Amino acid sequence: MSSRYGLSIRAADHGDVDGLAELLRTTGLPLARDRLAQRLRAIQEQPGVLLVADEWGPPTGVILAHWHSVLTADQKVGWISTLFVDPDRRRNGVARLLLKAASQAARSAGCGELVLHPPVGPGELRAFCLATGFVESGEMFTRALRKRG
C-alpha cells in the first residue's frame, strides 16, 4: 500500500502468521500459531482490513479495522479492534502510517467515522489517539456471551 524509508504497509496474509505471533508476544499477548492462523482466516472473511507494517522482515506493527452499518449514522462506522507496534519501533511513525492506511480503506468502504476504544486510564495509546485526531466520546461496556468455566 505505502512505503516510507523501508517501511511498507500492506495487507496481511497467511505467510505473516509467525511474524504476527512474535509481534503479539513482544506486546504481551502470546498466542499459539494455530489459533492465530485460524483467527486470521476468520478475519479475512469479514468486512474490514488487516494491515501490517514491515521493514525488511517480520511485521513491526499491525492494525485491524472492521466496518458495518449502524442505526445511528448515515454512513458505515469503522472500528479499530487492534493496533500494536513493536515496543522497540514505537515513536517512529509506524502507528501513524498504519492508521492512515486503515483510514483510507475505511473511507473507501463508505465509513463516515472511525472508532477506537483505548484501555481505561492514561497510556500511550490514549495519548496517540488524542494526537491523531480522535476525540473522547463516552465509555464502552462489554458483556460475555458464554460462561467461562
C-alpha positions as CSV (number, residue, x, y, z in Angstrom):
1,M,0.0,0.0,0.0
2,S,2.5,2.6,1.1
3,S,6.2,2.7,1.8
4,R,8.4,5.1,3.7
5,Y,12.1,4.6,4.4
6,G,12.0,0.8,4.0
7,L,8.7,0.6,6.0
8,S,5.8,-0.8,4.0
9,I,2.1,-1.1,4.9
10,R,0.4,-4.0,3.2
11,A,-2.5,-6.4,3.7
12,A,-1.6,-9.3,6.0
13,D,-1.7,-12.8,4.6
14,H,-1.3,-16.3,5.9
15,G,2.5,-16.0,5.5
16,D,2.5,-13.4,8.3
17,V,1.3,-15.8,11.0
18,D,4.7,-16.4,12.5
19,G,5.7,-12.8,12.4
20,L,2.4,-11.7,13.9
21,A,2.7,-14.3,16.6
22,E,6.1,-12.9,17.5
23,L,4.8,-9.3,17.4
24,L,1.9,-10.2,19.7
25,R,4.3,-11.9,22.1
26,T,6.5,-8.8,22.3
27,T,3.5,-6.7,23.2
28,G,2.5,-9.1,26.0
29,L,-0.2,-11.1,24.2
30,P,1.2,-14.6,23.5
31,L,-0.9,-16.6,21.1
32,A,-0.4,-20.1,19.7
33,R,0.4,-20.1,16.0
34,D,-2.5,-22.4,15.0
35,R,-5.0,-20.3,16.9
36,L,-3.7,-17.1,15.3
37,A,-3.8,-18.7,11.8
38,Q,-7.5,-19.7,12.5
39,R,-8.3,-16.2,13.6
40,L,-6.6,-14.7,10.5
41,R,-8.7,-16.9,8.2
42,A,-11.9,-15.8,10.0
43,I,-10.9,-12.1,9.9
44,Q,-10.3,-12.3,6.1
45,E,-13.9,-13.4,5.6
46,Q,-15.3,-10.3,7.3
47,P,-15.7,-6.7,6.0
48,G,-12.6,-4.9,7.1
49,V,-8.8,-4.7,6.7
50,L,-5.9,-6.3,8.4
51,L,-2.7,-4.4,7.7
52,V,0.9,-5.0,8.7
53,A,3.9,-2.7,8.8
54,D,7.1,-4.4,7.9
55,E,10.7,-3.3,7.5
56,W,12.6,-6.0,5.6
57,G,11.4,-8.7,7.9
58,P,8.6,-9.7,10.2
59,P,5.8,-7.3,10.9
60,T,6.7,-4.4,13.3
61,G,3.1,-3.3,13.6
62,V,-0.5,-4.4,12.9
63,I,-3.9,-2.7,12.6
64,L,-7.3,-4.4,12.3
65,A,-10.3,-2.3,11.3
66,H,-13.8,-3.6,10.7
67,W,-16.8,-1.7,9.4
68,H,-20.6,-2.0,9.5
69,S,-23.8,-0.1,9.2
70,V,-25.5,1.2,12.3
71,L,-28.9,2.8,13.0
72,T,-27.4,6.0,14.5
73,A,-25.4,7.1,11.5
74,D,-26.0,7.6,7.8
75,Q,-22.6,6.1,6.8
76,K,-20.9,2.9,8.0
77,V,-18.8,3.1,11.1
78,G,-15.3,1.7,11.2
79,W,-13.9,0.2,14.4
80,I,-10.3,-0.4,15.1
81,S,-10.1,-3.5,17.2
82,T,-6.3,-4.0,17.1
83,L,-3.4,-1.6,16.9
84,F,0.0,-2.9,18.0
85,V,3.5,-1.7,17.3
86,D,6.7,-3.5,18.4
87,P,7.8,-1.7,21.6
88,D,11.3,-1.2,20.0
89,R,9.7,0.6,17.0
90,R,7.3,2.9,18.8
91,R,7.6,6.7,18.3
92,N,8.9,6.2,14.7
93,G,5.6,6.9,12.8
94,V,4.7,3.2,12.4
95,A,1.3,3.5,14.1
96,R,0.5,6.8,12.2
97,L,1.1,5.1,8.9
98,L,-1.0,2.1,9.9
99,L,-3.8,4.4,11.0
100,K,-3.6,6.5,7.8
101,A,-3.8,3.3,5.6
102,A,-6.7,1.9,7.7
103,S,-8.5,5.3,7.5
104,Q,-8.2,5.3,3.7
105,A,-9.6,1.8,3.5
106,A,-12.5,2.7,5.8
107,R,-13.3,5.8,3.7
108,S,-13.2,3.7,0.5
109,A,-15.6,1.2,2.2
110,G,-18.1,4.1,2.8
111,C,-17.3,4.8,6.5
112,G,-18.0,8.2,8.0
113,E,-16.1,7.7,11.2
114,L,-13.5,5.5,12.8
115,V,-13.8,4.4,16.4
116,L,-11.0,3.1,18.7
117,H,-11.5,2.2,22.3
118,P,-8.2,2.5,24.1
119,P,-7.7,1.0,27.6
120,V,-9.1,3.0,30.5
121,G,-6.7,5.3,32.1
122,P,-3.6,7.2,30.9
123,G,-1.3,5.4,28.5
124,E,0.5,5.6,25.2
125,L,-2.5,4.5,23.1
126,R,-4.8,7.1,24.6
127,A,-2.2,9.9,24.0
128,F,-1.7,8.6,20.5
129,C,-5.5,8.8,19.8
130,L,-5.7,12.3,21.0
131,A,-2.6,13.3,19.0
132,T,-4.0,11.8,15.8
133,G,-7.4,13.5,15.8
134,F,-9.6,11.1,17.8
135,V,-11.9,12.7,20.4
136,E,-13.1,11.1,23.6
137,S,-16.7,10.1,23.2
138,G,-18.2,8.2,26.1
139,E,-17.2,4.8,27.5
140,M,-17.5,1.2,26.4
141,F,-19.1,-1.8,28.2
142,T,-18.5,-5.4,27.4
143,R,-20.6,-8.5,28.3
144,A,-19.5,-12.1,27.9
145,L,-22.0,-14.2,25.9
146,R,-20.8,-17.5,27.3
147,K,-20.0,-18.6,30.8
148,R,-16.3,-19.2,31.3
149,G,-15.6,-22.4,33.2
